[in-house]
Each structure stands twice: as structure tokens, then as C-alpha cells.
Amino acid sequence: MSQLILPKNYKTLLDLKQTEQGIKSIKDFFQLSLAAELRLRRVTAPLFVLGGRGINDDLSGVERPVTFPIKDLQDQKAEIVHSLAKWKRLTLADYEIERGYGIYTDMNAIRPDEELDNLHSIYVDQWDWEVTIGKQDRTPAYLKAVVQRIYSVLLQTEYMVYEQFPWIKPSLPAEIHFIHAEELRQKYPDLDPKERENRICKEYGAVFVAGIGADLGDGQKHDMRAPDYDDWSSEGENGLPGLNGDILLWNPLLSCAFELSSMGIRVDKKALLRQLKLSGTEERKSLYFHQKLINDKLPLSIGGGIGQSRLCMFLLRKAHVGEIQASIWPEDMIERCAAHGIPLI
């Protein structure tokens, strides 16, 4: 279990009924606004996929999916999804989504290997979205433009919450700051990646850290990324690698950086083969998804996930994600949170 943050003199700004009203308002408003801004149509998503086909999201490559056998499929193993990063790209192809348009869905996942704390739960709910792009769109400028459009929806949603609950004042800056993970390392060379995120987010309020998954100048990665969805190795801005990144906000209640979204331009054939080699996972080339991409059966795309419970937690000024979603928590965490005025659902 990760370190639990217990803010001093914490008192929830909304009672249970108001919290549920706020959650619904945020989810309804944000997804419709995001769909309009990025030109997305809603699609129905799976809770599980067949294992061994390379469709499930491998996250950082070490997390174990929840699996179960299917009787009528000769006990083939299904996996509860981690996220839908690769499934969405297959769906863009199936629906023949044109360039500049995309899809989004409600994604519900189980991640049993998560280290539980204020921000992390074994239950994950997010809006997974994916947009078809052209070869000419695989640039840092295009990535930035999409990040700014998502951030504009976030600002609109924050104001909607303020209109509904006037005592919850808007706190986000008007603009989001961009920085590459290598530039961030050079700015704070004596800090580890999480401490760097805390420092830069406290300074700017909202930050997009690019190039997550690539080796930095010290030979370390800012954070791990699987090799087969985000493109973290192609040349990005200022000659630095990576066409992906994370949207981070400063959370004054918890005094830490708050990851809201992981996203990026997805690998093309060349980047996939390069990243499989760099990560020592070239055996994946024979999997269903990878063969589709290698044989030019999938569109180029950009996509990501935006945490639903995290967004509600941030905008409703909650100290723990368990105040937003029903999940399972260690007994000592439940007791400690209750003692500090943090009621976990």
C-alpha cells in the first residue's frame, strides 16, 4: 500500500447526496462536451477480452489481469480489461471512422496490482477516447492542440461545478503548461520523477509532461509505458523522443501532482517495431493486434483515457477517490480515513 495522505482539518464540502449529484453532473457534462470538442461518437465497450491476442492494455508491462475460463469456448481464458488503448484502434477500423473524427466509451477495469492510496483503486473508471488521424498529424504541434482542447473542456466543467456549488471556487489556470520529461529532469536533476511532477505542477497548476516511456539523459525513464500503443520513441519537440504524455494538475488539498489523463499519438508500424525491439518484446509481433498494425489494417490514431472518479474527486475537492467510487479498501485505511473526516463509500 502506498502512503496515505490525510489533510489536516479536512471537511468535505458536500454531503453524500450533494456528492452524488455532483458526480452525475460532472460525468454528464464532461463527456458530452468532450465528444463535441473532439468530434467523438459513443460506442459500447467490452468489460473483458480474450487473452493471448494482444488486445488488452499491458500498462507498464508487469500488472496481472484478472482472468477466467469460458466454458463454451473450451475454457479459453478471458481477461478483464486494464484499459482499451488497443481495442479502440481496432474499433476505429471496424467503424471506418474518418480522419478528424473518433470514438469514446465508458471503460470499467479491474487492476488488482494497484498500490492503494488516495488516488489509486483496484476499480478504474475512465473515458477512453480515440481519434483517426493522418500521417501529417503525427507531430508535437498536433498533440499539443489536442491537449489544449481537452483542457478547455476541463475548464468548462470546473465552471459548471462552480455554478452548481458556488462555494467550490475554480482554481485551474487559464492555460496548461507543456514540458518534456527530459527538460523536467534537467530542471530538477536531484529529484525523482514524482518529486519533479510535484514541483512543476505546484509552479504552473496544470502541466502536460511529454515523452513518457523513453529513456532520459540519465538512462532512466520518467515512467513506464507499454511498447505497443503510445509512441514514445519517434522524434518530438526540440528533437526529444515521444509523441505522448500525461495531463497533470496541482492538487492543493493533497499537496501533490494529480494525474488526470494518459494519452498520446499511437505507434505506427515503424514505431511499433522499434519499441518492441527496445523493450525486448519482439515476440508480440505475431499477436492479432500487432499483425493487424504491421499489415496496415489499422488507422493511425491519437487517444487516451481520462479518469472519471479522479475528475470528480478533483472538481468536488475530495481527499480520497473512495469518496467518489465504491471499491475495496484495507480496513486500516478505512479506519484512518474515518478518523480524519474522510468517509469512504
For each residue, the residues with C-beta under 8 A, 3 or more apart:
1: 4 115 116 117 330 333
2: 115 116 117 120
3: 117
4: 1 117 118 333 336 337
5: 117 118 254 255 256 319
6: 10 319 336 337 340 342
7: 10 253 254 319 340
8:
9:
10: 6 7 253 319 340 341 342
11: 341
12: 15 19 317 318 319 323 341 342 343
13: 165 167 168 316 317
14: 18 19 22 165 316
15: 12 18 19
16: 19 20 343
17: 20 21
18: 14 15 21 22 165
19: 12 14 15 16 22 23 316 318 323 324
20: 16 17 23 24
21: 17 18 24 25 164
22: 14 18 19 25 26 161 164 165 312 315 316
23: 19 20 26 27 312 316 324
24: 20 21 27 28
25: 21 22 28 29 160 161 164
26: 22 23 29 30 157 160 161 311 312 315 316
27: 23 24 30 31 308 312
28: 24 25 31 32
29: 25 26 32 33 156 157 160
30: 26 27 33 34 127 153 154 157 306 311
31: 27 28 34 35 42 104 127
32: 28 29 35 36
33: 29 30 36 37 153 156 157
34: 30 31 37 38 40 104 127 129 150 153 306
35: 31 32 38 39 40 41 42 104
36: 32 33 39
37: 33 34 149 150 152 153
38: 34 35 102 104 129 131 146 149 150
39: 35 36 100 101 102 131
40: 34 35 101 102 103 104 129 131
41: 35 97 101 102 103 104
42: 31 35 103 104 105
43: 91 95 103 104 105
44: 105
45: 81 84 87 105 106 107 128
46: 49 81 84 87
47: 80 81 108
48: 68 78 79 80 81
49: 46 53 55 56 78 79 81 87
50: 53 55 73 76 77 78 79
51: 56 65 67 76 77 78 79
52: 77 287
53: 49 50 287 288 289
54: 86 228 284 287 288 289 290
55: 49 50 86 87 90 288 289
56: 49 51 65 79 81 82 86 87
57: 81 82 83 84 85 86 226 229
58: 61 63 82 226 228
59: 62 63 82 83 111 224 226
60: 63 223 224 225 226
61: 58 224 226 227 279 281
62: 59 113
63: 58 59 60 82 111 113 114
64: 112 113
65: 51 56 79 80 81 82
66: 79 80 110 112
67: 51 77 78 79 80
68: 48 77 78
69: 75 76 77 78
70: 73 75 76 77 78
71: 75
72:
73: 50 70 76
74:
75: 69 70 71
76: 50 51 69 70 73
77: 50 51 52 67 68 69 70
78: 48 49 50 51 67 68 69 70
79: 48 49 50 51 56 65 66 67
80: 47 48 65 66 67 109 110
81: 45 46 47 48 49 56 57 65 84 87 107 109
82: 56 57 58 59 63 65 109 111 124
83: 57 59 107 109 124 126 128 305
84: 45 46 57 81 87 88 105 107 128 305
85: 57 88 89 128 226 229 230 266 303 305
86: 54 55 56 57 89 90 228 229 289
87: 45 46 49 55 56 81 84 90 91
88: 84 85 91 92 103 105 128 129 130 301 303
89: 85 86 92 93 130 229 266 289 293 298 299 301 303
90: 55 86 87 93 94 289 292 298
91: 43 87 88 94 95 103 130
92: 88 89 95 97 102 103 130 132 298 299 301
93: 89 90 96 292 297 298 299
94: 90 91
95: 43 91 92 103
96: 93
97: 41 92 101 102 103 131 132 299
98: 101 132
99: 132 133 134 137 299
100: 39 131 132 133
101: 39 40 41 97 98 131 132
102: 38 39 40 41 92 97 129 130 131 132 301 303
103: 40 41 42 43 88 91 92 95 97 129 130
104: 31 34 35 38 40 41 42 43 127 128 129 130
105: 42 43 44 45 84 88 127 128 129
106: 45 125 127 308
107: 45 81 83 84 124 125 126 127 128 305
108: 47 123 124 125
109: 80 81 82 83 123 124 125 126
110: 66 80 122 123 124
111: 59 63 82 114 122 124
112: 64 66 122
113: 62 63 64
114: 63 111 120 121 122 124
115: 1 2 120
116: 1 2 120 121 122 329 330 333
117: 1 2 3 4 5 120
118: 4 5 254 319 320 321
119: 258 259 310 313 321
120: 2 114 115 116 117 321
121: 114 116 124 309 321 322 325 327
122: 110 111 112 114 116 327 328
123: 108 109 110 325 326 327 328
124: 82 83 107 108 109 110 111 114 121 307
125: 106 107 108 109 307 308 309 325
126: 83 107 109 305 306 307 308
127: 30 31 34 104 105 106 107 305 306 308
128: 45 83 84 85 88 104 105 107 303 304 305
129: 34 38 40 88 102 103 104 105 303 304 305 306
130: 88 89 91 92 102 103 104 301 302 303
131: 38 39 40 97 100 101 102 146 301 302 303
132: 92 97 98 99 100 101 102 299 300 301
133: 99 100 137 138 142 265 299 300 301 302
134: 99 137 300
135: 138 268 300
136: 139
137: 99 133 134 142 265 300 302
138: 133 135 142 231 234 243 265 268 300
139: 136 142 143 243
140: 143 144 210 236 237 243
141: 144 145
142: 133 137 138 139 145 146 265 302
143: 139 140 146 147 210 236 243 244 245 264 265 302
144: 140 141 147 148 178 208
145: 141 142 148 149
146: 38 131 142 143 149 150 263 302
147: 143 144 150 151 176 178 208 245 247 263
148: 144 145 151 152 176
149: 37 38 145 146 152 153
150: 34 37 38 146 147 153 154 247 261 263 306
151: 147 148 154 155 175 176 206 247
152: 37 148 149 155 156
153: 30 33 34 37 149 150 156 157
154: 30 150 151 157 158 172 260 311
155: 151 152 158 159 170 172 174
156: 29 33 152 153 159 160
157: 26 29 30 33 153 154 160 161 311 315
158: 154 155 161 162 170 171 172 315
159: 155 156 162 163 170
160: 25 26 29 156 157 163 164
161: 22 25 26 157 158 164 165 168 315 316
162: 158 159 165 166 168 169 170
163: 159 160 166
164: 21 22 25 160 161
165: 13 14 18 22 161 162 168 316
166: 162 163
167: 13
168: 13 161 162 165 315 316 317
169: 162
170: 155 158 159 162
171: 158 205 252
172: 154 155 158 205 206 249
173: 176 177 204 205 206
174: 155
175: 151 206
176: 147 148 151 173 204 206 207 208 247
177: 173 200 204 205 206 207 208
178: 144 147 207 208 210 237
179: 183 184 187 200 207 208 209 210
180: 183 184 209 210 211 236 237 238 240 242
181: 184 185 193 209 210 211 212 214 216 222 242 245
182: 185 186 211 216 217 240
183: 179 180 186 187 238 240
184: 179 180 181 187 188 196 197 200 209 222
185: 181 182 188 189 193 196 216 217 218 222
186: 182 183 189 217
187: 179 183 184 196 200
188: 184 185 191 195 196 199 200
189: 185 186 218
190:
191: 188 195 196 199
192: 195 196
193: 181 185 196 197 222 223
194: 197 198 257
195: 188 191 192 198 199
196: 184 185 187 188 191 192 193 199 200 222
197: 184 193 194 200 201 207 209 248 257
198: 194 195 201 202 255 256 257
199: 188 191 195 196 202 203
200: 177 179 184 187 188 196 197 203 204 207 209 248 257
201: 197 198 204 205 206 207 248 249 250 256 257 258
202: 198 199 250 255 257
203: 199 200
204: 173 176 177 200 201 207 250
205: 171 172 173 177 201 249 250
206: 151 172 173 175 176 177 201 247 248 249 250
207: 176 177 178 179 197 200 201 204 247 248 249 257
208: 144 147 176 177 178 179 245 246 247 248
209: 179 180 181 184 197 200 212 222 245 246 248
210: 140 143 178 179 180 181 236 237 240 242 243 244 245
211: 180 181 182 214 222 232 236 240 241 242 244 245
212: 181 209 221 222 223 225 230 232 242 244 245 246 262
213: 221 222 223 224 225 230 232 233 242 244
214: 181 211 221 232 233 240 241 242
215: 219 220 221
216: 181 182 185 219 220 221 222
217: 182 185 186
218: 185 189
219: 215 216
220: 215 216
221: 212 213 214 215 216 224 225
222: 181 184 185 193 196 209 211 212 213 216
223: 60 193 212 213 246
224: 59 60 61 213 221
225: 60 212 213 221 229 230 232 244
226: 57 58 59 60 61 85 229 230
227: 61 267 272 275 276 278 279 281 284
228: 54 58 86 267 272 275 276 281 284 289 290
229: 57 85 86 89 225 226 264 266 267
230: 85 212 213 225 226 243 244 262 263 264 265 266 267
231: 138 234 242 243 244 264 265 266 267 268 271 275
232: 211 212 213 214 225 241 242 243 244 264 275
233: 213 214 241 242 271 274 275 278
234: 138 231 241 242 243 270 271
235: 239 240 241
236: 140 143 180 210 211 239 240 241 242 243
237: 140 178 180 210 240
238: 180 183
239: 235 236
240: 180 182 183 210 211 214 235 236 237
241: 211 214 232 233 234 235 236
242: 180 181 210 211 212 213 214 231 232 233 234 236 245 264
243: 138 139 140 143 210 230 231 232 234 236 264 265
244: 143 210 211 212 213 225 230 231 232 262 263 264 265
245: 143 147 181 208 209 210 211 212 242 262 263 264
246: 208 209 212 223 259 261 262 263
247: 147 150 151 176 206 207 208 259 260 261 263
248: 197 200 201 206 207 208 209 257 258 259 260
249: 172 201 205 206 207 257 258 260 314
250: 201 202 204 205 206 257 258
251: 254 255 256 257 258 314
252: 171 255
253: 7 10 317 318 319
254: 5 7 118 251 258 319
255: 5 198 202 251 252
256: 5 198 201 251
257: 194 197 198 200 201 202 207 248 249 250 251
258: 119 201 248 249 250 251 254 310 314
259: 119 246 247 248 262 307 310
260: 154 247 248 249 306 307 310 311 314
261: 150 246 247 304 305 306 307
262: 212 230 244 245 246 259 304 305
263: 146 147 150 230 244 245 246 247 302 303 304 305
264: 143 229 230 231 232 242 243 244 245 302 303 304
265: 133 137 138 142 143 230 231 243 244 301 302
266: 85 89 229 230 231 300 301 302 303
267: 227 228 229 230 231 271 272 275 293
268: 135 138 231 271 272 293 300
269: 272 273 293 294 296
270: 234 273 274
271: 231 233 234 267 268 274 275
272: 227 228 267 268 269 275 276 290 293 294
273: 269 270 276 277 285 294
274: 233 270 271 277 278
275: 227 228 231 232 233 267 271 272 278 279
276: 227 228 272 273 279 281 282 284 285 290
277: 273 274 280 282
278: 227 233 274 275
279: 61 227 275 276
280: 277
281: 61 227 228 276 284
282: 276 277 285
283: 286
284: 54 227 228 276 281 287 290
285: 273 276 282 290 291 294
286: 283 290 291
287: 52 53 54 284 290 291
288: 53 54 55 291 292
289: 53 54 55 86 89 90 228 292 293
290: 54 228 272 276 284 285 286 287 293 294
291: 285 286 287 288 294 295
292: 90 93 288 289 295 297 298
293: 89 267 268 269 272 289 290 296 297 298
294: 269 272 273 285 290 291
295: 291 292
296: 269 293
297: 93 292 293
298: 89 90 92 93 292 293 301
299: 89 92 93 97 99 132 133
300: 132 133 134 135 137 138 266 268
301: 88 89 92 102 130 131 132 133 265 266 298
302: 130 131 133 137 142 143 146 263 264 265 266
303: 85 88 89 102 128 129 130 131 263 264 266
304: 128 129 261 262 263 264
305: 83 84 85 107 126 127 128 129 261 262 263
306: 30 34 126 127 129 150 260 261 311
307: 124 125 126 259 260 261 310 311
308: 27 106 125 126 127 311 312
309: 121 125 312 313 321 324 325
310: 119 258 259 260 307 313 314 321
311: 26 30 154 157 260 306 307 308 314 315
312: 22 23 26 27 308 309 315 316 318 324
313: 119 309 310 316 318 320 321 323 324
314: 249 251 258 260 310 311 317 318
315: 22 26 157 158 161 168 311 312
316: 13 14 19 22 23 26 161 165 168 312 313 324
317: 12 13 168 253 314
318: 12 19 253 312 313 314 321 323 324
319: 5 6 7 10 12 118 253 254 323 337 340 342
320: 118 313 323 337 342 344
321: 118 119 120 121 309 310 313 318 324 325 327
322: 121 325 327 329 337 342 344 345
323: 12 19 313 318 319 320 342 343 344 345
324: 19 23 309 312 313 316 318 321 345
325: 121 123 125 309 321 322 345
326: 123 345
327: 121 122 123 321 322 345
328: 122 123
329: 116 322 333 334 337 344
330: 1 116 333 334
331: 334 335
332: 335 336
333: 1 4 116 329 330 336 337 344
334: 329 330 331 337 338 344
335: 331 332 338 339
336: 4 6 332 333 339 340
337: 4 6 319 320 322 329 333 334 340 342 343 344
338: 334 335 341 342 343 344
339: 335 336
340: 6 7 10 319 336 337
341: 10 11 12 338
342: 6 10 12 319 320 322 323 337 338
343: 12 16 323 337 338
344: 320 322 323 329 333 334 337 338
345: 322 323 324 325 326 327
